Amino acid sequence: MRDMSSSLPLPGSTNARLFGLDFHKVVFPVSVMLIIATVAIALNDPIAFGANLEATKGWILKHFDWFIMIMGNLFVLLCVALAVSPLGKIRMGGANARPEFGMLSWFSMLFAAGMGVGLLYWGVAEPVAAYTAWWKTPFNVAANTPEAMHAAMGSTMFHWGLHPWAIYLSTALIVGYFSYNKGLPFSLSSALKPLIGDAYKGPIGHAVDVFTVVLTTFGLATSLGLGAMQATAGIHHVLGTPNNFLMQALFILVVCGIAAVSVWRGMDAGVKLLSNINMGLALLLLIFAILGVGVAVFLSGMFSTSADYVSMFVPLANWVDRPDQDWFQGWTVFYWAWWCTWGPLVGVFVAKVSKGRTIRQMVTVVMLVPTIVAIVWFTAFGGGAIAQVAAGSGALADGLKDVNMAIFQFLEMLPMSAITSLLVVFLLVIFMVTSVDSGALVVDSLAAGGIPDTPVPQRVLWVGLIALVTMVLFVIGGDSALKGVQAGAVAMGLPFMALMLVLMIGFVKALIQDARA
C-alpha cells in the first residue's frame, strides 16, 4: 500500500516566517484573532457574556447528556480494545523507534500536565460534596450515611479514573500515530486524511486545528483560574494575606512568568525538571496525609475505594433513566465535557513525549497507572476527610462551605498543618507552571503547522495569551468565577467530542488498512 504521506509536503513547509516567528499561514492568525475577539466580547459586557455561557451549558446538559456519556464510554472501549488486540504492538515512530524519556520522567510529565491541579482542588472537596449532598448525591442515596460514603468514593473514582485518561490517550494515539508513523503534521487534522484524502490540508483541516488551538487555550485557562482561587485561599488561610482578585491576578502572573522561563529553557531543562520535582513533592504530601489518617485505616480504605469503583462503574456509566438527573448532569456530564477541554492539551503533549512507546505500553501507563494513583490519592485525602465529617471533627463537619478551602481544612486536623498547607500552595504553583508549559508547547506546535521545534519567542507568546484569557475568565465570572469557568468548559467540550468521533473513525480505518497491507 502506498504510504499516505508520500505526496505530502513536510510539516511546516507552507508556513510564514515573519519577525523571527514560524507559523501556519491560516491556523496561527485565525486562532489568535478568535482568542482576542472572544476576550474583547467578554470585556465589553462580562455579565452578559457569562450569562450566555451559563445558558449554553444548561442547554447542552439538557439535550446532549446522552451523547457525552456515550462518547466517554467509547473512549475507554477504544483504548482497551487496541491494547488487547494485535494492534497494541504498534510502536509510535515505527518498529525501530526508542523512547526519548525514561519511564519515571515520562509518567511525571504526563501526570503533571493532566491531573495535578485537579487532584489538589478536588481531592478532598468532591468526596465530601458527594457524601454530604453539597450538590445532591449519586443515585440519590441518603447523605451522611455508610451508603453515601461508598457512593462518594466510587463516583469520585469514576470521574478521575479510566475515563478522563482514555480521553487524553485517544487524542495522543491519533496525533502520535499519524505524525510518527505516517509523517503527517503533528495535529488532530491529520486524522482526517483516511476519510477525506488531501482535502484535510484545506479549510476543513484548518478549521479543526484552529478549534483545537482555541479549545486548548481556554481549557488551560479554566484550570489556571481554579488553581489561582485555591492557592490564594490557601495563602490567606496560612499567612493571612488578602484573598481577592488582585492576589489571584498576581498568582496567575507569577505562574505564567515562571512558565515563560521554563518554556524558554525547553523540554528537558524546563518541563521535565519541574514535572519530576512535582512528583516528589506530591509524594511527600501524600505520605503526610497517609500518616495523618493512619496507615491501617488508609490501607483498609484503599481496598474499599477500589471495590466501590468496580461495583459502581457500570451503573455510573449508564445514562438511561437515571434517577439522579441533577447530580448526573451537574457532575458526570460536566466532568466528561471538562476533560475534553484538556483533551488536546494533554493528548498532544502525551503524544509529544511518547515516541518509541507501543500502543499497549501507552494504555497501560497512561490509563491504568494514573487510575491507581487516583485511588491512593482520594483514599488518603477524600476518605480521610469523610472520616472527619462522620466524626464531627474540624471545619468540614459543618459542611463544604468553600471548595477552595477544603484541602486546607482537612490538613488543619492533621499534624504539621502549616507545613503541609504551604506545600499544597507550592504544589499548586509548580503544577500550574508545568500545565502552562505543556499547553504553550502544544498550541504553539499546532499553530505552526505541526512542526516540533518552533522559535522560543513564539512559545512565550502563547504563555502570554494563556495568561490573558485566564484574567478574562475571572472578569466574566466575577463573584461566581467558578460557574463561568465551568460553563465555558462544557460549552467547548461538546464539539470536541463530536470531532473526536470523526477522528477516531479515521484512526481505526488507517490501522485496519495497515494491518491488511
C-alpha positions as CSV (number, residue, x, y, z in Angstrom):
1,M,0.0,0.0,0.0
2,R,1.3,3.5,-0.8
3,D,2.4,5.5,2.2
4,M,-0.3,8.1,2.8
5,S,2.4,10.7,3.4
6,S,4.3,10.1,0.1
7,S,2.8,13.0,-1.8
8,L,2.6,15.5,1.1
9,P,4.9,18.4,1.8
10,L,6.8,18.3,5.1
11,P,5.1,19.8,8.1
12,G,5.8,23.5,8.3
13,S,6.8,23.8,4.6
14,T,3.9,26.1,3.9
15,N,4.5,28.3,7.0
16,A,5.0,32.0,7.0
17,R,8.2,33.3,8.6
18,L,7.9,36.8,9.9
19,F,9.8,38.8,12.7
20,G,11.5,35.6,13.8
21,L,8.3,33.7,14.1
22,D,7.4,30.5,12.2
23,F,3.7,29.9,11.9
24,H,1.0,28.4,9.8
25,K,-0.4,31.0,7.4
26,V,-4.0,30.2,8.4
27,V,-4.1,28.4,11.7
28,F,-2.0,30.9,13.7
29,P,-3.6,34.2,12.7
30,V,-7.1,32.9,12.8
31,S,-6.6,31.3,16.2
32,V,-5.1,34.4,17.7
33,M,-7.9,36.6,16.2
34,L,-10.6,34.3,17.6
35,I,-9.0,34.3,21.0
36,I,-8.6,38.1,21.0
37,A,-12.1,38.6,19.7
38,T,-13.5,36.4,22.5
39,V,-11.6,38.4,25.1
40,A,-12.9,41.7,23.6
41,I,-16.5,40.5,23.6
42,A,-16.1,39.3,27.2
43,L,-14.7,42.6,28.4
44,N,-17.3,44.6,26.6
45,D,-20.1,43.0,28.7
46,P,-18.8,40.5,31.2
47,I,-22.2,39.8,32.8
48,A,-24.0,39.1,29.6
49,F,-21.1,37.0,28.3
50,G,-21.1,34.9,31.5
51,A,-24.9,34.6,31.3
52,N,-24.7,33.3,27.8
53,L,-22.1,30.7,28.8
54,E,-24.4,29.6,31.6
55,A,-27.3,29.3,29.2
56,T,-25.3,27.3,26.7
57,K,-24.1,25.0,29.5
58,G,-27.7,24.4,30.6
59,W,-28.9,23.7,27.1
60,I,-26.1,21.2,26.5
61,L,-26.7,19.4,29.7
62,K,-30.3,19.0,28.9
63,H,-30.1,17.9,25.3
64,F,-26.8,16.2,24.9
65,D,-26.0,14.4,28.1
66,W,-26.6,11.1,26.3
67,F,-24.1,11.8,23.6
68,I,-21.5,13.0,26.1
69,M,-21.9,9.8,28.2
70,I,-21.7,7.5,25.1
71,M,-18.5,9.2,23.9
72,G,-17.0,8.9,27.4
73,N,-17.6,5.2,27.4
74,L,-16.4,4.9,23.8
75,F,-13.0,6.4,24.6
76,V,-12.5,3.7,27.2
77,L,-13.6,0.9,25.0
78,L,-11.4,2.1,22.1
79,C,-8.2,2.2,24.2
80,V,-8.8,-1.1,25.9
81,A,-9.7,-2.8,22.6
82,L,-6.5,-1.5,21.0
83,A,-4.4,-2.6,23.9
84,V,-5.6,-6.2,24.0
85,S,-5.6,-6.6,20.2
86,P,-2.6,-7.4,18.0
87,L,-2.6,-3.6,17.1
88,G,-1.3,-3.0,20.6
89,K,2.2,-3.9,19.4
90,I,2.3,-0.9,17.1
91,R,5.1,1.4,18.2
92,M,4.9,5.2,17.9
93,G,7.6,6.0,15.3
94,G,7.9,2.6,13.8
95,A,9.4,-0.7,14.9
96,N,12.9,0.7,15.5
97,A,11.9,3.8,17.4
98,R,13.0,4.0,21.0
99,P,11.6,6.1,23.9
100,E,13.1,9.6,24.4
101,F,12.4,9.8,28.1
102,G,12.7,7.3,30.9
103,M,9.6,5.7,32.4
104,L,9.6,7.9,35.6
105,S,10.1,11.2,33.7
106,W,7.6,10.2,31.1
107,F,4.9,9.4,33.7
108,S,5.8,12.5,35.7
109,M,5.3,14.8,32.7
110,L,2.0,13.4,31.5
111,F,0.6,13.2,35.1
112,A,1.7,16.8,35.9
113,A,0.1,18.1,32.7
114,G,-3.1,16.1,33.1
115,M,-4.2,15.8,36.7
116,G,-2.0,17.6,39.2
117,V,-4.1,20.7,39.8
118,G,-7.4,18.8,39.8
119,L,-6.3,16.3,42.4
120,L,-5.3,19.2,44.7
121,Y,-8.5,21.1,44.1
122,W,-11.0,18.2,44.3
123,G,-9.1,15.6,46.3
124,V,-11.0,16.5,49.5
125,A,-13.8,18.6,48.1
126,E,-15.5,16.1,45.7
127,P,-15.8,13.1,48.1
128,V,-17.1,15.3,50.9
129,A,-19.5,17.0,48.4
130,A,-21.0,13.7,47.4
131,Y,-21.1,12.4,51.0
132,T,-22.8,15.4,52.4
133,A,-25.1,16.3,49.4
134,W,-23.4,19.6,48.7
135,W,-24.9,19.2,45.3
136,K,-27.1,16.1,45.5
137,T,-25.8,12.6,45.9
138,P,-25.1,9.7,43.4
139,F,-28.3,7.8,42.8
140,N,-30.0,10.0,45.5
141,V,-28.6,7.9,48.4
142,A,-29.2,9.4,51.8
143,A,-26.4,11.9,52.7
144,N,-24.0,11.3,55.6
145,T,-24.7,7.5,55.7
146,P,-22.4,4.5,55.1
147,E,-24.1,4.1,51.7
148,A,-23.3,7.7,50.9
149,M,-19.6,7.1,51.8
150,H,-19.3,4.2,49.3
151,A,-21.2,6.2,46.7
152,A,-19.0,9.2,47.2
153,M,-15.7,7.3,46.8
154,G,-17.0,5.2,43.9
155,S,-18.3,8.1,42.0
156,T,-15.2,10.2,42.6
157,M,-13.0,7.4,41.2
158,F,-15.3,7.1,38.3
159,H,-14.7,10.8,37.5
160,W,-11.0,10.6,38.0
161,G,-10.1,7.1,36.8
162,L,-10.1,5.4,33.4
163,H,-12.5,7.8,31.6
164,P,-10.5,11.1,31.6
165,W,-7.2,9.3,30.8
166,A,-9.0,7.5,27.9
167,I,-10.0,10.9,26.5
168,Y,-6.4,12.1,26.7
169,L,-5.0,8.8,25.4
170,S,-7.3,8.7,22.4
171,T,-6.1,12.1,21.4
172,A,-2.5,11.1,22.0
173,L,-2.8,7.9,19.9
174,I,-4.4,9.7,17.0
175,V,-1.8,12.5,16.9
176,G,1.2,10.3,17.6
177,Y,0.3,7.6,15.0
178,F,-0.3,10.0,12.1
179,S,2.7,12.1,12.9
180,Y,5.3,9.5,13.9
181,N,4.2,6.6,11.7
182,K,2.7,8.4,8.7
183,G,4.8,11.5,8.5
184,L,1.8,13.9,8.7
185,P,1.7,17.2,10.6
186,F,1.6,16.9,14.4
187,S,-2.1,17.9,14.7
188,L,-5.5,16.4,15.0
189,S,-6.5,17.3,11.5
190,S,-4.1,14.7,10.2
191,A,-6.6,12.0,11.2
192,L,-8.9,13.3,8.5
193,K,-6.6,12.0,5.8
194,P,-8.1,8.5,5.7
195,L,-11.6,10.0,5.4
196,I,-11.3,12.9,3.0
197,G,-7.8,12.5,1.4
198,D,-5.7,15.5,0.7
199,A,-8.7,17.8,1.4
200,Y,-7.6,17.6,5.0
201,K,-4.9,20.2,4.1
202,G,-7.7,22.7,3.2
203,P,-10.3,24.6,5.0
204,I,-11.7,21.6,6.9
205,G,-8.4,20.7,8.3
206,H,-7.6,24.3,9.1
207,A,-10.9,24.6,11.0
208,V,-10.0,21.5,13.1
209,D,-6.6,22.9,14.0
210,V,-8.0,26.4,14.8
211,F,-10.7,24.8,17.0
212,T,-8.0,22.7,18.7
213,V,-5.8,25.7,19.4
214,V,-8.7,27.8,20.8
215,L,-10.1,24.9,22.9
216,T,-6.7,24.2,24.4
217,T,-6.1,27.8,25.3
218,F,-9.4,28.2,27.0
219,G,-9.2,24.7,28.6
220,L,-5.9,25.5,30.2
221,A,-7.2,28.9,31.4
222,T,-10.0,27.0,33.1
223,S,-7.7,25.1,35.5
224,L,-5.3,28.0,35.8
225,G,-8.2,30.1,37.2
226,L,-9.3,27.3,39.5
227,G,-5.8,26.9,40.8
228,A,-5.4,30.7,41.4
229,M,-8.6,30.7,43.5
230,Q,-7.5,27.8,45.6
231,A,-3.9,29.0,46.0
232,T,-4.9,32.5,47.2
233,A,-7.4,31.0,49.6
234,G,-4.7,28.7,51.0
235,I,-2.2,31.6,51.3
236,H,-4.8,33.7,53.1
237,H,-5.6,30.8,55.4
238,V,-1.9,30.1,56.3
239,L,-0.4,33.6,56.1
240,G,-3.3,35.9,56.5
241,T,-2.7,37.7,53.2
242,P,-5.7,39.2,51.3
243,N,-7.8,36.8,49.2
244,N,-9.1,39.0,46.4
245,F,-9.0,39.4,42.6
246,L,-5.7,41.3,42.9
247,M,-4.0,38.4,44.6
248,Q,-5.5,35.9,42.2
249,A,-4.2,38.0,39.3
250,L,-0.8,38.2,40.9
251,F,-0.7,34.4,41.2
252,I,-1.6,34.0,37.5
253,L,1.2,36.4,36.5
254,V,3.7,34.7,38.7
255,V,2.8,31.2,37.3
256,C,2.9,32.4,33.7
257,G,6.2,34.3,34.3
258,I,7.8,31.1,35.6
259,A,6.3,29.2,32.8
260,A,7.7,31.6,30.2
261,V,11.2,31.0,31.7
262,S,10.6,27.2,31.7
263,V,9.3,27.2,28.1
264,W,12.4,29.3,27.1
265,R,14.7,26.6,28.6
266,G,13.0,23.8,26.6
267,M,11.5,20.4,27.3
268,D,14.4,18.8,29.2
269,A,15.6,21.7,31.3
270,G,12.1,23.1,31.9
271,V,9.1,20.8,31.7
272,K,10.8,17.5,32.6
273,L,12.7,19.0,35.6
274,L,9.6,20.7,37.0
275,S,7.5,17.6,36.5
276,N,10.0,15.4,38.4
277,I,10.0,18.0,41.2
278,N,6.2,17.9,41.2
279,M,6.0,14.2,41.6
280,G,8.5,14.2,44.5
281,L,6.6,16.9,46.4
282,A,3.2,15.4,45.7
283,L,4.5,12.1,47.1
284,L,5.7,13.9,50.2
285,L,2.3,15.5,50.7
286,L,0.6,12.1,50.2
287,I,2.8,10.5,52.8
288,F,1.9,13.3,55.3
289,A,-1.8,12.6,54.6
290,I,-1.4,8.8,55.0
291,L,0.4,9.1,58.2
292,G,-2.1,11.6,59.5
293,V,-5.2,9.4,58.9
294,G,-3.3,6.2,59.9
295,V,-1.6,3.6,57.8
296,A,-4.0,0.8,58.8
297,V,-7.1,3.0,58.1
298,F,-5.6,4.1,54.8
299,L,-4.9,0.5,53.6
300,S,-8.4,-0.6,54.5
301,G,-9.8,2.4,52.8
302,M,-7.8,1.8,49.6
303,F,-9.4,-1.7,49.2
304,S,-12.8,-0.2,49.9
305,T,-12.3,2.6,47.4
306,S,-11.2,0.1,44.7
307,A,-14.3,-2.1,45.4
308,D,-16.6,0.9,45.2
309,Y,-15.1,1.9,41.9
310,V,-15.5,-1.5,40.4
311,S,-19.1,-2.1,41.7
312,M,-20.3,1.3,40.6
313,F,-18.5,1.5,37.3
314,V,-21.3,0.1,35.1
315,P,-24.2,1.9,36.9
316,L,-22.4,5.2,36.7
317,A,-21.6,4.7,33.0
318,N,-25.3,4.2,32.3
319,W,-27.2,7.3,31.0
320,V,-30.7,5.8,30.5
321,D,-33.4,6.6,33.1
322,R,-31.1,7.9,35.7
323,P,-33.0,8.7,38.9
324,D,-30.3,11.3,39.9
325,Q,-30.6,13.7,36.9
326,D,-29.4,16.7,38.8
327,W,-26.3,15.0,40.2
328,F,-25.7,13.1,37.0
329,Q,-25.7,16.2,34.8
330,G,-24.1,18.5,37.3
331,W,-21.1,16.1,38.0
332,T,-20.5,13.3,35.5
333,V,-21.7,15.0,32.3
334,F,-19.9,18.2,33.3
335,Y,-16.7,16.3,34.0
336,W,-16.7,14.5,30.7
337,A,-17.0,17.8,28.9
338,W,-14.4,19.4,31.1
339,W,-11.9,16.6,30.4
340,C,-12.4,17.3,26.7
341,T,-11.3,20.9,27.1
342,W,-8.0,19.4,28.3
343,G,-8.1,16.6,25.7
344,P,-6.0,18.4,23.0
345,L,-3.6,19.9,25.6
346,V,-2.8,16.7,27.4
347,G,-3.3,14.3,24.5
348,V,-1.0,16.2,22.1
349,F,1.6,16.6,24.9
350,V,1.4,12.9,25.7
351,A,2.0,12.2,22.1
352,K,5.0,14.5,22.0
353,V,6.7,12.7,24.9
354,S,5.6,9.1,23.9
355,K,7.6,8.5,20.7
356,G,9.0,5.0,20.9
357,R,6.2,3.6,23.1
358,T,3.8,0.9,21.9
359,I,0.1,1.4,22.0
360,R,-0.1,-1.3,24.7
361,Q,2.5,0.5,26.8
362,M,0.7,3.8,26.4
363,V,-2.7,2.3,27.5
364,T,-1.0,0.6,30.5
365,V,0.9,3.7,31.7
366,V,-1.4,6.5,30.6
367,M,-4.7,4.9,31.7
368,L,-4.0,2.3,34.4
369,V,-1.2,3.9,36.4
370,P,-2.9,7.3,37.0
371,T,-6.1,5.4,38.0
372,I,-4.1,3.5,40.6
373,V,-2.5,6.8,41.8
374,A,-6.0,8.4,42.0
375,I,-7.3,5.5,44.1
376,V,-4.4,6.1,46.5
377,W,-4.8,9.9,46.5
378,F,-8.6,10.0,47.0
379,T,-8.4,7.3,49.7
380,A,-5.9,9.4,51.7
381,F,-7.5,12.8,51.2
382,G,-11.1,12.1,50.4
383,G,-11.6,9.1,52.6
384,G,-9.8,10.9,55.4
385,A,-11.9,13.9,55.0
386,I,-15.2,11.9,55.1
387,A,-14.0,10.3,58.3
388,Q,-13.5,13.8,59.8
389,V,-17.1,14.7,58.7
390,A,-18.5,11.5,60.1
391,A,-16.7,12.0,63.4
392,G,-17.9,15.7,63.6
393,S,-14.2,16.8,63.6
394,G,-12.9,20.0,62.2
395,A,-14.4,22.7,59.9
396,L,-15.5,20.1,57.3
397,A,-18.0,18.7,59.8
398,D,-20.1,21.9,59.3
399,G,-20.4,21.2,55.6
400,L,-18.5,22.2,52.4
401,K,-18.7,25.9,52.7
402,D,-15.8,26.8,50.3
403,V,-14.4,24.3,47.8
404,N,-11.2,26.3,47.6
405,M,-10.6,25.7,51.3
406,A,-11.5,22.0,51.5
407,I,-8.0,20.6,51.4
408,F,-6.7,23.1,53.8
409,Q,-9.5,22.4,56.3
410,F,-8.7,18.7,56.1
411,L,-5.0,19.3,56.7
412,E,-5.8,21.5,59.6
413,M,-6.8,18.5,61.6
414,L,-3.5,16.6,60.9
415,P,-0.1,17.2,62.4
416,M,2.2,19.9,60.9
417,S,-0.8,21.5,59.1
418,A,1.1,24.8,58.5
419,I,3.8,23.0,56.6
420,T,1.5,20.8,54.6
421,S,-0.7,23.7,53.7
422,L,2.3,25.7,52.4
423,L,3.3,22.5,50.5
424,V,-0.1,22.5,48.8
425,V,0.3,26.1,47.7
426,F,3.8,25.4,46.4
427,L,2.5,22.3,44.5
428,L,-0.3,24.4,43.0
429,V,2.2,26.9,41.6
430,I,4.5,24.2,40.2
431,F,1.6,22.1,38.8
432,M,0.2,25.1,37.1
433,V,3.6,26.1,35.7
434,T,4.0,22.6,34.1
435,S,0.5,22.8,32.8
436,V,1.1,26.2,31.2
437,D,4.4,24.9,29.9
438,S,2.8,21.9,28.3
439,G,-0.1,24.0,26.9
440,A,2.1,26.6,25.4
441,L,4.3,23.9,23.7
442,V,1.1,22.2,22.3
443,V,-0.7,25.2,21.0
444,D,2.5,26.6,19.5
445,S,3.2,23.4,17.6
446,L,-0.4,23.2,16.4
447,A,-0.5,26.8,15.3
448,A,2.9,26.3,13.5
449,G,1.6,23.7,11.0
450,G,2.6,20.7,13.2
451,I,6.3,21.4,13.4
452,P,8.1,20.1,16.5
453,D,10.6,22.9,17.1
454,T,9.4,26.5,16.9
455,P,11.2,29.8,17.8
456,V,11.4,30.3,21.5
457,P,9.7,33.8,21.5
458,Q,6.7,32.2,19.7
459,R,6.2,29.8,22.6
460,V,6.5,32.6,25.1
461,L,3.8,34.5,23.1
462,W,1.4,31.7,23.8
463,V,2.1,31.8,27.5
464,G,1.1,35.5,27.4
465,L,-2.1,34.7,25.6
466,I,-3.0,32.0,28.1
467,A,-2.5,34.5,31.0
468,L,-4.7,37.0,29.2
469,V,-7.5,34.5,28.7
470,T,-7.4,33.4,32.3
471,M,-7.7,37.0,33.5
472,V,-10.8,37.5,31.4
473,L,-12.4,34.4,32.8
474,F,-12.2,36.0,36.2
475,V,-13.8,39.1,34.9
476,I,-16.6,37.1,33.3
477,G,-17.4,35.2,36.5
478,G,-16.9,38.0,39.0
479,D,-18.0,36.6,42.3
480,S,-19.2,33.4,40.5
481,A,-16.0,32.8,38.6
482,L,-16.2,29.0,39.1
483,K,-19.6,28.9,37.4
484,G,-18.5,30.9,34.5
485,V,-15.4,28.7,34.0
486,Q,-17.5,25.5,34.3
487,A,-20.0,26.8,31.7
488,G,-17.3,27.6,29.2
489,A,-15.7,24.2,29.7
490,V,-18.9,22.3,29.0
491,A,-19.7,24.5,26.0
492,M,-16.4,23.8,24.3
493,G,-16.3,20.1,25.3
494,L,-19.3,19.0,23.3
495,P,-18.0,20.0,19.8
496,F,-14.6,18.4,20.7
497,M,-16.4,15.1,21.4
498,A,-18.2,15.3,18.1
499,L,-14.8,16.0,16.4
500,M,-13.2,13.1,18.2
501,L,-15.8,10.7,17.0
502,V,-14.9,11.5,13.4
503,L,-11.2,11.4,14.0
504,M,-11.5,8.0,15.8
505,I,-13.2,6.6,12.8
506,G,-10.3,7.8,10.6
507,F,-7.8,6.4,13.1
508,V,-9.3,3.0,13.2
509,K,-9.7,2.9,9.4
510,A,-6.0,3.7,9.0
511,L,-5.0,1.0,11.5
512,I,-7.1,-1.6,9.7
513,Q,-5.7,-0.6,6.3
514,D,-2.1,-1.0,7.6
515,A,-2.9,-4.4,9.2
516,R,-4.2,-5.7,5.9
517,A,-1.3,-4.3,3.9
